Amino acid sequence: MSRMPSWIAVVSILALVTPMPAMAEIRLQRKVEERPRKAATKAPRRAPKKNRTAPAPEPEAPQAPSGIDPAVMKDAIAEAKYTVSLVQEPEAKKAALQVTDGKIGWSVNFSDCVDESHCGTMEFYTLWSVSNEANVCAAWVSDVTKDLNRTQGKPSCYTVASLPKQFHLRLSSNQVPYYGMDKLPPEEAKARMVEMINVWSAHLPMLQEAWKIARIKCPRATDSCK
């Protein structure tokens, strides 16, 4: 049996121990390929901003009719520097304001009241004692207010046959141009109240003037001053 040369044996042993370069590359590639790949995560896209417009404000609800509120009228009279007190009569559907400036007294009477704050009618009223009331009333209409048809919103006068020597003066929400106050919203109703207070206050001092005119034109109560 022939012996293998020694150099061949060494080469054979080295071949078994040392891997070939090509095989090492293959193994390395396989290891790299076997590593799990992380999926690339992309940042979520932001939706483009939309031009947002502010919501339109809701229209204010119209104010409900306040009717004629005695409490509001009381405040308006107090603001005009009068002393005033309120008396309510809910069972009779009435109310009244007693007013004075320290010299002249008068009232504001409310009727047709649904409740304490909603009435249908409001009337200024005062009573003046004179001996020739019919003549003073005639002078009031023809010479003082000059409102023969009672359409200018001025206080009107009247007499009562069963109540002699009494001159009655009134200003009502039922006369032109104040008619319909009970249908107005609160702010407009108060403005109309203030208007009536001013008209009433301006005419009260004219009572004396009407009496003087009547004394000149028809000095005797039996004389008709018309």
Backbone hydrogen bonds in HBPLUS format (Angstrom, degrees):
<---DONOR---> <-ACCEPTOR-->    atom                        ^
c    i                          cat <-CA-CA->   ^        H-A-AA   ^      H-
h    n   atom  resd res      DA  || num        DHA   H-A  angle D-A-AA Bond
n    s   type  num  typ     dist DA aas  dist angle  dist       angle   num
A0008-ILE N   A0005-PRO O   3.22 MM   3  5.57 131.2  2.47 103.0 114.9     1
A0009-ALA N   A0005-PRO O   3.37 MM   4  6.75 150.8  2.46 145.9 153.7     2
A0010-VAL N   A0006-SER O   3.18 MM   4  6.46 153.7  2.25 146.7 153.0     3
A0011-VAL N   A0007-TRP O   3.17 MM   4  6.33 161.7  2.20 141.8 146.1     4
A0012-SER N   A0008-ILE O   3.04 MM   4  6.20 154.8  2.10 144.6 151.5     5
A0013-ILE N   A0009-ALA O   3.06 MM   4  6.28 155.4  2.13 145.5 151.5     6
A0014-LEU N   A0010-VAL O   3.02 MM   4  6.28 161.4  2.06 153.3 157.9     7
A0015-ALA N   A0011-VAL O   2.99 MM   4  6.14 151.8  2.07 145.4 153.1     8
A0016-LEU N   A0012-SER O   3.23 MM   4  6.47 142.7  2.38 139.9 148.7     9
A0016-LEU N   A0013-ILE O   3.16 MM   3  5.25 126.7  2.45  96.1 109.4    10
A0017-VAL N   A0013-ILE O   3.10 MM   4  6.36 148.2  2.20 146.4 155.2    11
A0018-THR N   A0014-LEU O   2.88 MM   4  5.77 171.7  1.89 156.3 158.6    12
A0023-MET N   A0020-MET O   3.09 MM   3  5.44 121.3  2.45 109.3 122.7    13
A0024-ALA N   A0020-MET O   3.20 MM   4  6.56 154.9  2.27 154.2 161.7    14
A0025-GLU N   A0021-PRO O   3.14 MM   4  6.41 158.0  2.19 153.6 158.0    15
A0026-ILE N   A0022-ALA O   3.18 MM   4  6.42 153.8  2.26 144.9 151.8    16
A0027-ARG N   A0023-MET O   3.02 MM   4  6.30 161.4  2.05 151.3 155.7    17
A0028-LEU N   A0024-ALA O   2.95 MM   4  6.12 160.1  1.99 149.2 155.0    18
A0029-GLN N   A0025-GLU O   2.92 MM   4  6.07 158.7  1.96 146.3 152.2    19
A0030-ARG N   A0026-ILE O   2.95 MM   4  6.20 154.9  2.01 147.2 154.1    20
A0031-LYS N   A0027-ARG O   2.98 MM   4  6.31 154.9  2.04 150.1 156.2    21
A0032-VAL N   A0028-LEU O   3.01 MM   4  6.31 159.7  2.06 151.0 156.4    22
A0033-GLU N   A0029-GLN O   2.90 MM   4  6.12 158.1  1.95 149.2 155.7    23
A0034-GLU N   A0030-ARG O   2.88 MM   4  6.05 139.7  2.04 142.9 154.0    24
A0035-ARG N   A0032-VAL O   3.29 MM   3  5.58 151.0  2.38 103.8 111.5    25
A0066-SER N   A0184-LEU O   3.14 MM 118  6.55 153.4  2.21 150.5 150.8    26
A0068-ILE N   A0119-CYS O   3.06 MM  51  4.86 145.3  2.18 131.8 139.6    27
A0119-CYS N   A0068-ILE O   3.03 MM  51  4.86 139.2  2.21 115.2 127.7    28
A0072-VAL N   A0069-ASP O   3.10 MM   3  5.34 120.8  2.47 104.0 117.9    29
A0073-MET N   A0069-ASP O   3.05 MM   4  6.38 159.5  2.10 155.3 161.6    30
A0074-LYS N   A0070-PRO O   2.83 MM   4  6.05 150.6  1.92 145.6 154.1    31
A0075-ASP N   A0071-ALA O   3.10 MM   4  6.39 156.9  2.15 144.3 149.1    32
A0076-ALA N   A0072-VAL O   3.01 MM   4  6.30 155.9  2.07 147.4 154.2    33
A0077-ILE N   A0073-MET O   2.97 MM   4  6.21 156.3  2.03 152.1 157.6    34
A0078-ALA N   A0074-LYS O   2.96 MM   4  6.20 157.9  2.01 149.5 156.0    35
A0079-GLU N   A0075-ASP O   2.92 MM   4  6.14 150.8  2.01 146.6 154.5    36
A0080-ALA N   A0077-ILE O   3.02 MM   3  5.03 135.5  2.22  95.5 108.5    37
A0082-TYR N   A0077-ILE O   3.41 MM   5  5.98 155.6  2.47 143.2 146.3    38
A0081-LYS N   A0078-ALA O   2.98 MM   3  5.21 152.4  2.06 112.7 114.8    39
A0083-THR N   A0100-THR O   3.01 MM  17  5.45 167.8  2.02 171.5 167.6    40
A0100-THR N   A0083-THR O   3.05 MM  17  5.45 144.7  2.18 149.4 158.2    41
A0085-SER N   A0098-GLN O   3.07 MM  13  5.38 144.4  2.21 139.7 150.5    42
A0098-GLN N   A0085-SER O   2.96 MM  13  5.38 156.7  2.02 150.4 157.4    43
A0087-VAL N   A0096-ALA O   2.85 MM   9  5.29 161.2  1.89 162.8 167.7    44
A0096-ALA N   A0087-VAL O   2.88 MM   9  5.29 151.3  1.96 149.8 158.6    45
A0089-GLU N   A0094-LYS O   2.81 MM   5  5.00 146.2  1.92 151.0 145.2    46
A0092-ALA N   A0089-GLU O   3.12 MM   3  5.49 127.2  2.41 107.4 120.3    47
A0094-LYS N   A0089-GLU O   3.01 MM   5  5.00 174.5  2.01 140.0 139.9    48
A0093-LYS N   A0090-PRO O   3.10 MM   3  4.74 151.3  2.19  94.0 102.6    49
A0113-CYS N   A0093-LYS O   3.20 MM  20  4.67 167.4  2.21 125.2 124.9    50
A0095-ALA N   A0110-PHE O   3.16 MM  15  4.99 146.6  2.28 130.8 130.4    51
A0110-PHE N   A0095-ALA O   2.80 MM  15  4.99 170.4  1.81 154.4 151.0    52
A0097-LEU N   A0108-VAL O   2.82 MM  11  4.98 152.8  1.89 142.0 151.2    53
A0108-VAL N   A0097-LEU O   2.96 MM  11  4.98 147.4  2.06 135.6 143.6    54
A0099-VAL N   A0106-TRP O   2.83 MM   7  5.32 165.4  1.85 170.6 166.6    55
A0106-TRP N   A0099-VAL O   2.95 MM   7  5.32 160.0  1.99 143.6 148.1    56
A0101-ASP N   A0104-ILE O   3.36 MM   3  6.00 149.3  2.47 147.5 155.5    57
A0107-SER N   A0125-TYR O   2.99 MM  18  5.36 165.2  2.01 157.5 161.9    58
A0125-TYR N   A0107-SER O   2.90 MM  18  5.36 150.2  1.99 154.2 153.1    59
A0109-ASN N   A0123-GLU O   2.82 MM  14  5.21 161.4  1.85 151.4 150.2    60
A0123-GLU N   A0109-ASN O   2.91 MM  14  5.21 150.1  2.00 144.0 153.5    61
A0111-SER N   A0121-THR O   3.15 MM  10  5.31 155.3  2.21 134.0 139.6    62
A0120-GLY N   A0111-SER O   3.13 MM   9  6.19 138.4  2.31 146.1 158.0    63
A0121-THR N   A0111-SER O   3.25 MM  10  5.31 156.5  2.31 145.5 142.1    64
A0120-GLY N   A0112-ASP O   3.08 MM   8  4.99 129.2  2.35 100.5 114.9    65
A0114-VAL N   A0118-HIS O   2.69 MM   4  5.52 145.8  1.81 165.4 176.5    66
A0118-HIS N   A0115-ASP O   3.44 MM   3  5.42 162.1  2.47 103.8 108.6    67
A0173-SER N   A0122-MET O   2.81 MM  51  5.37 151.1  1.89 163.4 171.3    68
A0124-PHE N   A0171-LEU O   2.74 MM  47  4.94 166.0  1.76 152.7 151.2    69
A0171-LEU N   A0124-PHE O   3.12 MM  47  4.94 146.6  2.23 124.4 128.9    70
A0126-THR N   A0169-LEU O   3.03 MM  43  5.41 146.4  2.14 151.8 154.9    71
A0169-LEU N   A0126-THR O   3.08 MM  43  5.41 169.9  2.09 157.2 157.6    72
A0128-TRP N   A0167-PHE O   2.88 MM  39  4.96 153.0  1.95 144.3 152.2    73
A0167-PHE N   A0128-TRP O   2.69 MM  39  4.96 165.7  1.71 156.7 161.3    74
A0130-VAL N   A0165-LYS O   3.23 MM  35  5.00 142.8  2.37 105.9 115.9    75
A0135-ASN N   A0132-ASN O   3.10 MM   3  5.62 121.9  2.45 111.3 124.4    76
A0136-VAL N   A0132-ASN O   3.10 MM   4  6.41 158.2  2.15 155.1 162.0    77
A0137-CYS N   A0133-GLU O   2.95 MM   4  6.12 155.5  2.01 147.2 153.9    78
A0138-ALA N   A0134-ALA O   3.05 MM   4  6.29 151.5  2.13 140.4 147.9    79
A0139-ALA N   A0135-ASN O   2.92 MM   4  6.20 158.3  1.97 147.9 153.6    80
A0140-TRP N   A0136-VAL O   2.88 MM   4  6.07 148.0  1.99 144.0 153.2    81
A0141-VAL N   A0137-CYS O   3.15 MM   4  6.44 155.4  2.21 147.7 152.0    82
A0142-SER N   A0138-ALA O   2.99 MM   4  6.15 175.1  1.99 157.5 159.1    83
A0143-ASP N   A0139-ALA O   2.86 MM   4  5.31 154.1  1.93 137.5 144.8    84
A0144-VAL N   A0140-TRP O   3.26 MM   4  4.83 135.9  2.47 106.9 118.5    85
A0145-THR N   A0140-TRP O   2.94 MM   5  6.21 168.9  1.95 177.3 175.6    86
A0146-LYS N   A0141-VAL O   3.01 MM   5  5.40 122.2  2.35 125.7 141.5    87
A0150-ARG N   A0147-ASP O   3.11 MM   3  5.14 154.0  2.18 103.3 111.4    88
A0156-SER N   A0170-ARG O   2.85 MM  14  5.56 149.7  1.95 167.6 166.0    89
A0170-ARG N   A0156-SER O   2.92 MM  14  5.56 159.7  1.96 159.9 166.6    90
A0158-TYR N   A0168-HIS O   2.95 MM  10  5.30 143.5  2.09 141.0 148.1    91
A0168-HIS N   A0158-TYR O   3.13 MM  10  5.30 153.2  2.21 166.2 169.4    92
A0163-LEU N   A0160-VAL O   2.91 MM   3  5.21 153.9  1.98 111.1 119.8    93
A0175-GLN N   A0172-SER O   3.29 MM   3  5.65 164.8  2.31 110.3 111.8    94
A0178-TYR N   A0175-GLN O   2.77 MM   3  5.76 136.1  1.96 141.6 147.6    95
A0183-LYS N   A0180-GLY O   3.02 MM   3  5.52 163.2  2.05 116.0 121.4    96
A0184-LEU N   A0181-MET O   3.08 MM   3  5.33 168.3  2.10 113.8 117.2    97
A0189-ALA N   A0185-PRO O   2.92 MM   4  6.00 158.8  1.97 162.3 169.1    98
A0190-LYS N   A0186-PRO O   2.98 MM   4  6.19 158.9  2.03 151.7 156.4    99
A0191-ALA N   A0187-GLU O   3.08 MM   4  6.32 156.3  2.14 144.5 151.1   100
A0192-ARG N   A0188-GLU O   3.04 MM   4  6.31 153.1  2.11 146.1 152.7   101
A0193-MET N   A0189-ALA O   2.96 MM   4  6.25 148.4  2.06 144.1 153.5   102
A0194-VAL N   A0190-LYS O   2.91 MM   4  6.22 160.4  1.95 155.9 159.7   103
A0195-GLU N   A0191-ALA O   3.07 MM   4  6.31 152.5  2.15 140.9 148.5   104
A0196-MET N   A0192-ARG O   3.02 MM   4  6.31 155.0  2.09 146.8 152.6   105
A0197-ILE N   A0193-MET O   2.91 MM   4  6.23 154.8  1.97 151.9 159.4   106
A0198-ASN N   A0194-VAL O   3.02 MM   4  6.25 159.5  2.06 150.5 155.0   107
A0199-VAL N   A0195-GLU O   3.07 MM   4  6.35 158.8  2.12 147.7 153.4   108
A0200-TRP N   A0196-MET O   2.89 MM   4  6.04 168.7  1.90 152.7 156.2   109
A0201-SER N   A0197-ILE O   2.88 MM   4  5.99 166.7  1.90 151.5 155.5   110
A0202-ALA N   A0198-ASN O   3.04 MM   4  6.12 150.4  2.13 142.5 149.9   111
A0203-HIS N   A0199-VAL O   3.22 MM   4  6.43 138.2  2.41 143.4 153.4   112
A0203-HIS N   A0200-TRP O   3.15 MM   3  5.35 133.1  2.38 100.0 112.2   113
A0204-LEU N   A0200-TRP O   3.10 MM   4  6.28 140.6  2.26 153.5 163.4   114
A0206-MET N   A0203-HIS O   2.93 MM   3  5.26 146.2  2.05 110.7 121.4   115
A0207-LEU N   A0204-LEU O   3.23 MM   3  5.89 171.2  2.23 122.1 123.5   116
A0210-ALA N   A0206-MET O   2.95 MM   4  6.28 157.2  2.01 154.8 159.4   117
A0211-TRP N   A0207-LEU O   3.12 MM   4  6.41 154.6  2.19 146.6 153.3   118
A0212-LYS N   A0208-GLN O   3.06 MM   4  6.32 156.0  2.12 147.4 153.1   119
A0213-ILE N   A0209-GLU O   3.01 MM   4  6.29 159.4  2.05 152.5 157.8   120
A0214-ALA N   A0210-ALA O   3.02 MM   4  6.21 161.5  2.05 148.7 153.5   121
A0215-ARG N   A0211-TRP O   3.02 MM   4  6.22 149.2  2.11 144.4 152.8   122
A0216-ILE N   A0212-LYS O   3.21 MM   4  6.47 138.2  2.40 140.5 150.4   123
A0216-ILE N   A0213-ILE O   3.17 MM   3  5.27 131.2  2.42  97.3 110.0   124
A0217-LYS N   A0213-ILE O   2.91 MM   4  6.12 175.4  1.91 162.3 163.2   125
A0218-CYS N   A0214-ALA O   2.87 MM   4  5.37 154.7  1.93 136.8 145.0   126
A0223-ASP N   A0220-ARG O   3.04 MM   3  5.42 152.1  2.12 108.3 116.8   127
